[in-house]
Amino acid sequence: MVVMQALEFAKQTVDTALATQFAPFVANKHKIERCYSYLCDEESRINYSSELSFLMLRELNAPLAAQISPFTAENWQQVTAKWPEFAKSSDCPKMVCAPKEQGYLINMLMTTFLAEQYQYGDIFKVDSGEVFIDCGACFGDTALWAYKRGAEAVYSFEPSPYNFDVLKQNIKANDHDENKCFNLAVGAERSSIPFAAAPGMAGASHIDKNGNIQVECVPLDAWLEEKGIKPTFLKFDIEGAEVSALQGARKTITALKPKIAICLYHQISDMWNVPLLLKEMVPEYRFYCRKNNVTNEFILYALV
């Protein structure tokens, strides 16, 4: 009797956990299906489906989720195997950071340059003369990658003052204009926002109502108009603030239809909210997606 009660309790616990974990996906099934229908090749559709499965299982069984991730541990091993040769080559930018963040910097360089996080084969890439907006610049790896790929100008936004100092150093060390770096967040409206940042946080700094500092936030539309800049490529990796940033860039996106590479992995709802918002802004956008690390870095690529 006691055993049966224990088994029944265990079953109820598992059922509750499953229902809680799957609830957002079930409730938004129609949105997910629309996003899936917008993807333009079979590889992207497989990646999107696999990432949804990964997200459903991640909190319940991380090792199992990793096995069904669209980017596997074996994929990452192939990337890391290229690091020693790349690190010695002229393709590797000169970058510095605090000693305790060296591992994070190397991880970023491998993801950006070797896994080519913001490129989708020959379909979606930086073209010569690109005007590139880097939102969530951190230490500058994406900006330097964009320059290496032919961008004419890169405007980098990094709200963490600790990351920002390193960003400017790295941009200057590679003979680019550090005055195109801005200690700003991007969002739906101009404001001062609470932000969590500290030395050692690097890519983990983020908007937080309990944050330890205040940072200035600007909508891209107003900022770009004020500067007279017409971007051709927007990149967003801003720790869950992607939808707000897109809302603040609506005028720019609808008028110029730039290429957009945007992270979907910070919030589960971004898997459907971001593609649907972009499609509403620019119906002509074609979508592709893939993952560039085992547990994160799932990117949507949009272009006309």
C-alpha positions in Angstrom: 0.0 0.0 0.0 2.8 2.4 1.0 4.7 1.6 -2.2 1.7 2.2 -4.4 1.1 5.5 -2.7 4.7 6.5 -3.3 4.5 5.5 -6.9 1.3 7.4 -7.4 2.8 10.5 -5.8 5.9 10.2 -8.0 3.7 9.9 -11.1 1.7 13.0 -10.1 4.9 14.9 -9.5 6.3 14.0 -12.9 3.0 14.7 -14.7 2.8 18.1 -13.0 6.4 18.9 -14.0 5.8 17.9 -17.6 2.6 19.9 -17.8 4.3 23.0 -16.4 7.2 22.7 -18.7 5.2 22.0 -21.8 2.4 24.5 -21.1 3.9 27.5 -22.9 4.4 25.5 -26.1 0.9 24.0 -26.0 -0.7 27.4 -25.4 1.3 28.9 -28.3 1.0 26.0 -30.7 -0.6 28.1 -33.4 2.1 30.7 -33.2 4.8 28.1 -33.4 3.2 26.5 -36.4 3.2 29.8 -38.2 6.8 30.4 -37.4 7.7 27.0 -38.7 5.9 27.7 -42.0 7.9 30.8 -42.5 11.3 29.0 -42.5 12.8 28.8 -45.9 14.7 25.6 -46.0 14.6 22.1 -44.5 17.7 22.6 -42.4 16.1 25.5 -40.6 12.9 23.6 -40.0 14.8 20.7 -38.5 16.8 23.1 -36.3 13.7 24.9 -35.1 11.9 21.7 -34.2 15.0 20.3 -32.5 15.4 23.5 -30.5 11.8 23.4 -29.4 12.4 19.8 -28.1 15.6 20.9 -26.4 13.8 23.8 -24.6 10.9 21.5 -23.5 13.3 19.1 -21.8 16.1 21.4 -20.7 14.8 22.0 -17.2 13.6 18.4 -16.7 16.7 16.5 -17.9 19.6 18.7 -19.1 21.8 15.7 -20.3 19.0 14.3 -22.4 18.1 17.7 -23.8 21.8 18.2 -24.8 21.5 15.0 -26.8 18.7 16.4 -28.9 20.1 19.9 -29.3 20.4 20.9 -32.9 24.1 21.6 -32.1 25.7 18.7 -30.4 28.8 18.1 -28.3 30.4 16.6 -31.3 29.7 19.7 -33.3 31.4 21.8 -30.6 34.4 19.5 -30.6 34.8 20.1 -34.3 34.8 23.8 -33.6 37.3 23.7 -30.7 39.7 21.5 -32.7 40.2 24.5 -35.1 41.1 26.9 -32.2 44.9 26.3 -31.9 45.5 27.0 -35.6 43.1 29.9 -35.7 44.6 31.5 -32.5 48.0 31.7 -34.3 46.6 33.1 -37.6 46.1 36.6 -38.8 42.4 36.0 -38.9 42.2 36.0 -35.1 41.7 39.6 -33.8 43.8 41.1 -31.1 41.6 41.0 -28.0 42.2 41.5 -24.3 40.1 41.0 -21.1 40.6 40.4 -17.4 42.4 37.1 -16.8 39.3 35.5 -15.1 37.3 36.1 -18.3 39.9 34.7 -20.7 38.0 31.4 -21.1 34.8 33.3 -21.9 36.6 35.4 -24.5 38.0 32.3 -26.2 34.5 30.8 -26.2 33.1 33.9 -27.8 35.8 34.0 -30.5 35.2 30.3 -31.3 31.5 30.8 -31.5 31.7 34.0 -33.6 34.6 33.2 -35.9 34.7 29.4 -36.1 31.1 28.5 -35.7 30.2 31.7 -37.7 27.3 32.5 -35.4 26.0 35.4 -37.4 26.3 33.8 -40.8 24.1 31.2 -42.5 26.3 29.7 -45.2 26.2 31.9 -48.4 22.6 32.8 -47.9 23.0 35.2 -45.0 26.4 36.9 -44.5 28.2 40.2 -44.2 28.8 41.8 -47.6 31.4 44.3 -48.5 30.4 47.9 -47.5 27.9 46.7 -44.9 26.7 49.2 -42.2 26.5 47.0 -39.2 24.8 47.7 -35.9 26.0 45.5 -33.1 23.6 45.4 -30.1 25.1 43.6 -27.2 28.7 44.1 -28.3 30.3 42.8 -25.1 34.1 42.7 -25.8 33.8 43.4 -29.5 34.2 39.9 -31.1 31.1 40.4 -33.3 32.2 43.9 -34.4 35.7 42.6 -35.3 34.2 39.6 -37.2 32.0 42.0 -39.2 35.0 44.2 -40.1 36.9 41.0 -41.1 34.0 40.0 -43.4 34.0 43.4 -45.1 31.7 45.8 -43.1 32.5 49.4 -43.8 31.3 50.6 -40.4 30.3 48.9 -37.2 28.4 50.8 -34.5 28.6 48.9 -31.2 26.2 49.2 -28.3 27.2 47.8 -24.9 25.4 49.0 -21.7 27.8 47.4 -19.2 30.5 50.0 -18.3 32.9 47.1 -17.5 32.5 45.5 -20.8 32.4 48.8 -22.6 36.0 49.8 -21.5 37.3 46.5 -22.8 35.2 46.9 -26.0 36.9 50.2 -26.8 40.3 48.8 -26.2 39.7 45.9 -28.5 38.3 47.9 -31.3 41.2 50.4 -31.2 43.8 47.6 -30.9 42.5 46.3 -34.3 42.8 49.7 -35.9 39.1 50.6 -36.0 37.3 53.6 -34.6 36.5 53.2 -31.0 34.3 56.3 -31.2 31.7 54.1 -32.9 31.3 52.3 -29.6 28.4 53.5 -27.3 27.8 52.8 -23.7 24.0 52.4 -24.3 21.3 49.8 -24.1 18.7 49.6 -26.9 15.0 49.3 -26.3 11.5 50.5 -27.1 11.9 54.0 -25.6 14.5 56.4 -24.2 14.9 55.9 -20.5 17.2 55.1 -17.6 16.9 51.5 -16.7 18.1 49.2 -13.9 20.9 46.9 -15.0 22.9 44.1 -13.5 26.6 44.4 -14.3 29.9 43.8 -12.5 33.4 42.8 -13.4 33.4 39.1 -14.3 29.8 39.1 -15.6 30.7 39.7 -19.2 27.9 38.2 -21.3 25.6 37.7 -18.3 25.0 41.4 -17.7 21.3 42.2 -18.4 18.3 44.4 -17.7 17.1 43.7 -14.2 14.7 45.5 -11.9 17.0 44.7 -9.0 20.1 45.7 -10.9 23.0 47.4 -9.2 23.5 50.2 -11.7 21.4 52.4 -14.0 22.2 52.6 -17.7 20.8 54.8 -20.5 18.5 53.1 -23.0 17.7 54.5 -26.5 15.4 53.4 -29.3 17.4 52.7 -32.4 15.0 54.6 -34.6 15.6 57.9 -32.8 19.3 57.3 -32.4 20.0 56.3 -36.0 17.9 59.2 -37.3 19.8 61.7 -35.1 23.1 60.3 -36.4 22.0 60.1 -40.0 23.0 56.4 -40.2 21.2 53.9 -42.4 22.1 50.4 -41.3 22.1 47.4 -43.7 22.7 44.7 -40.9 21.3 44.6 -37.4 22.5 42.1 -34.8 20.8 41.6 -31.4 22.2 39.6 -28.5 20.8 41.4 -25.6 19.9 38.9 -22.9 16.1 38.8 -23.3 15.5 42.4 -24.4 15.2 41.5 -28.1 11.5 42.2 -28.5 11.8 45.6 -26.9 14.8 46.5 -29.1 12.8 45.5 -32.2 9.9 47.7 -31.2 12.3 50.6 -30.8 13.7 49.9 -34.3 10.3 49.5 -36.1 10.7 52.5 -38.4 14.2 51.6 -39.4 13.3 47.9 -40.1 10.1 48.7 -42.1 11.8 51.4 -44.2 15.2 49.9 -44.8 14.6 46.1 -44.5 18.1 45.4 -43.2 19.5 41.9 -42.6 18.8 40.9 -39.0 20.5 38.3 -36.9 18.8 38.0 -33.6 19.0 35.6 -30.6 16.0 33.5 -29.8 17.3 31.6 -26.8 17.1 34.1 -23.9 13.4 33.7 -23.5 11.3 30.7 -24.6 8.6 33.0 -25.9 11.1 34.7 -28.3 11.0 31.5 -30.3 7.7 32.7 -31.7 7.3 36.3 -30.7 10.4 37.5 -32.5 9.7 35.9 -35.9 6.1 36.9 -35.8 7.0 40.5 -34.9 9.6 40.7 -37.8 7.2 39.2 -40.3 4.5 41.7 -39.3 7.0 44.5 -39.8 8.4 43.2 -43.1 6.2 40.5 -44.7 9.0 39.9 -47.4 11.5 38.7 -44.8 12.8 35.2 -45.4 13.8 33.3 -42.3 16.5 30.8 -41.5 17.8 29.6 -38.2 20.5 27.5 -36.5 22.3 26.9 -33.3 26.0 27.6 -32.7 26.6 26.1 -29.3 25.3 23.1 -27.4 23.0 24.9 -24.8 22.5 28.4 -26.2 23.2 30.7 -29.2 20.1 29.8 -31.3 19.9 32.5 -34.0 17.2 33.7 -36.4 18.4 35.1 -39.7 16.1 37.5 -41.6 16.6 39.0 -45.0 14.6 40.1 -48.0 
